[in-house]
Amino acid sequence: MARTMKTYNIAVIPGDGIGQEIVPAGLKVLHAVASHHAFELATEVFAWGAGHYKEHGMFMPSDGLNILKPFDAIYFGAVGLPDVDDTLPAKCYTFAIRKGFEQYVNYRPARLFAGIEGPLRNKTPDDINLVIIRENTEGEFVQAGSFVRPESPDGMAIDMSVFTRKGVERIAHYAFRLARQRQKKLTNVTKSNTLIHSLAYWDQVIEEVGQSYSDVAYEKMYVDNASASLVLRPERFDVVLTSNFIGDILSDLAGAIMGSLGLGASGNINPEKRYPSMFEPIHGSAPDIAGQGIANPIGAIWSGAIMLEHLGEMRAAQQILDSIELTIQEKVLPKDLGGSASTMDVAEAIMDNLGKSE
Ligand SMILES: NC(=O)c1ccc[n+]([C@@H]2O[C@H](COP(=O)([O-])OP(=O)(O)OC[C@H]3O[C@@H](n4cnc5c(N)ncnc54)[C@H](O)[C@@H]3O)[C@@H](O)[C@H]2O)c1
């Protein structure tokens, strides 16, 4: 009897700007790797984002989450356009999905690929290889707040941070478990010396959870020191656990020490798999280079590999990573990394190199 091929249903949301370029590039590689490993990706594309907002007054349909819910995963580019109010993309799209689907883990690896001359002198691929685990559904980004008489001389704006025991415990367990699989080292990046309620509670709950992981070396570091240390001594870090706001900023810094923001990959993960998880490069829609075919697709392609890992296709995910490394070593590089390859040239080279380094 003929066996049916394993098929994953993927919702594809290219979004705006270079999202329209890097997502098709990523899909090329994903379909190619799937054929090497005898599975299929059944994709459905949704034209949501700031462009959709301009036409329809909303970033996605009001039942957008219900539409996405049956999918195995979401493969996403970026949202935001210069002529659309930039307070809306996160509120109306990104956070709505991250929160609605309890994607409480934001998984952001950063490593220096051999063959890339990173901005840090004398640092090797062994020195830069870490994962930032950013809490993704609460903290400083709950978007609860208000304006109080904003036009008056006493005008005020308030944003609240919310840290719940449940929210901190679950992200801490995830990060400690990940540390166990890596170098058994976890750094909690915090600012509890000044955010004396929210982040002091964050530290306290993490340290309570840490008692069940005595095999993992734990340290606490303030974000000011961590920012300097990421540049001066990145080798100190392996798993970095941090809050929503701090993680947002540190992961761009981590992207920069890799050599370009265009390399950074991420997963917004619901570890229990009750809802689909969403995979996207860390960068935005880059309107300054959109439409030129020069965007670096590696962050999007690597995000696709993280998606396959989440779906259980470990060998396919590793094959993409190996192929990215080989392509970089062959110097098929986009403009932001000093090369002249187009977005599609890079994707095609990665596709052609699949399986070559085995
Ligand atoms: N998750 C998301 O959808 C997300 C994340 C960040 C920013 N944004 C949105 O994106 C828009 C632009 O924001 P921004 O300019 O602050 O950040 P950005 O990440 O879009 O761009 C910052 C700089 O990095 C460069 N860059 C980014 N990605 C690149 C790539 N793949 N290849 C080569 N160069 C790349 C850009 O050209 C730009 O110079 C805004 O509307 C913002 O709200 C969206």
The ligand as an SDF file (V2000), in Angstrom:
LIG
                    3D

 44 48  0  0  0  0  0  0  0  0999 V2000
    8.1790   41.8510   13.5500 N   0  0  0  0  0  0  0  0  0  0  0  0
    8.0080   42.8490   12.7060 C   0  0  0  0  0  0  0  0  0  0  0  0
    7.1900   42.7620   11.8150 O   0  0  0  0  0  0  0  0  0  0  0  0
    8.8260   44.1010   12.8330 C   0  0  0  0  0  0  0  0  0  0  0  0
   10.0110   44.1330   13.5760 C   0  0  0  0  0  0  0  0  0  0  0  0
   10.7580   45.3160   13.6180 C   0  0  0  0  0  0  0  0  0  0  0  0
   10.3010   46.4400   12.9250 C   0  0  0  0  0  0  0  0  0  0  0  0
    9.1330   46.3670   12.2290 N   0  0  0  0  0  0  0  0  0  0  0  0
    8.6420   47.4870   11.4110 C   0  0  0  0  0  0  0  0  0  0  0  0
    9.4860   47.6080   10.2570 O   0  0  0  0  0  0  0  0  0  0  0  0
    9.5230   48.9740    9.8410 C   0  0  0  0  0  0  0  0  0  0  0  0
   10.9520   49.4300    9.6810 C   0  0  0  0  0  0  0  0  0  0  0  0
   11.5780   49.4170   10.9550 O   0  0  0  0  0  0  0  0  0  0  0  0
   13.1150   49.7150   11.2130 P   0  0  0  0  0  0  0  0  0  0  0  0
   13.6700   50.4780   10.0520 O   0  0  0  0  0  0  0  0  0  0  0  0
   13.2380   50.2440   12.5750 O   0  0  0  0  0  0  0  0  0  0  0  0
   13.8070   48.2810   11.2920 O   0  0  0  0  0  0  0  0  0  0  0  0
   14.2370   47.2730   10.1300 P   0  0  0  0  0  0  0  0  0  0  0  0
   14.6700   46.0160   10.8100 O   0  0  0  0  0  0  0  0  0  0  0  0
   13.1610   47.1260    9.1270 O   0  0  0  0  0  0  0  0  0  0  0  0
   15.5130   47.9580    9.4060 O   0  0  0  0  0  0  0  0  0  0  0  0
   16.6310   48.4260   10.1340 C   0  0  0  0  0  0  0  0  0  0  0  0
   17.8430   48.5060    9.1980 C   0  0  0  0  0  0  0  0  0  0  0  0
   18.3120   47.1840    8.9040 O   0  0  0  0  0  0  0  0  0  0  0  0
   18.2830   46.9470    7.5050 C   0  0  0  0  0  0  0  0  0  0  0  0
   17.7740   45.5820    7.2960 N   0  0  0  0  0  0  0  0  0  0  0  0
   16.7630   44.9980    7.9720 C   0  0  0  0  0  0  0  0  0  0  0  0
   16.5500   43.7640    7.4970 N   0  0  0  0  0  0  0  0  0  0  0  0
   17.4330   43.5670    6.4990 C   0  0  0  0  0  0  0  0  0  0  0  0
   17.6850   42.4880    5.6070 C   0  0  0  0  0  0  0  0  0  0  0  0
   16.9940   41.3370    5.6600 N   0  0  0  0  0  0  0  0  0  0  0  0
   18.6640   42.6390    4.7010 N   0  0  0  0  0  0  0  0  0  0  0  0
   19.3980   43.7630    4.6510 C   0  0  0  0  0  0  0  0  0  0  0  0
   19.2100   44.8240    5.4540 N   0  0  0  0  0  0  0  0  0  0  0  0
   18.2280   44.7280    6.3730 C   0  0  0  0  0  0  0  0  0  0  0  0
   17.3070   47.9710    6.9260 C   0  0  0  0  0  0  0  0  0  0  0  0
   17.5990   48.2330    5.5680 O   0  0  0  0  0  0  0  0  0  0  0  0
   17.5020   49.1470    7.8490 C   0  0  0  0  0  0  0  0  0  0  0  0
   18.5860   49.9290    7.4110 O   0  0  0  0  0  0  0  0  0  0  0  0
    8.7230   49.7630   10.8860 C   0  0  0  0  0  0  0  0  0  0  0  0
    7.4280   49.9520   10.4070 O   0  0  0  0  0  0  0  0  0  0  0  0
    8.7180   48.8500   12.0990 C   0  0  0  0  0  0  0  0  0  0  0  0
    7.6270   49.0310   12.9490 O   0  0  0  0  0  0  0  0  0  0  0  0
    8.4060   45.2250   12.1400 C   0  0  0  0  0  0  0  0  0  0  0  0
  1  2  1  0
  2  3  2  0
  2  4  1  0
  4  5  1  0
  4 44  2  0
  5  6  2  0
  6  7  1  0
  7  8  2  0
  8  9  1  0
  8 44  1  0
  9 10  1  0
  9 42  1  0
 10 11  1  0
 11 12  1  0
 11 40  1  0
 12 13  1  0
 13 14  1  0
 14 15  2  0
 14 16  1  0
 14 17  1  0
 17 18  1  0
 18 19  2  0
 18 20  1  0
 18 21  1  0
 21 22  1  0
 22 23  1  0
 23 24  1  0
 23 38  1  0
 24 25  1  0
 25 26  1  0
 25 36  1  0
 26 27  1  0
 26 35  1  0
 27 28  2  0
 28 29  1  0
 29 30  1  0
 29 35  2  0
 30 31  1  0
 30 32  2  0
 32 33  1  0
 33 34  2  0
 34 35  1  0
 36 37  1  0
 36 38  1  0
 38 39  1  0
 40 41  1  0
 40 42  1  0
 42 43  1  0
M  CHG  2   8   1  16  -1
M  END
$$$$
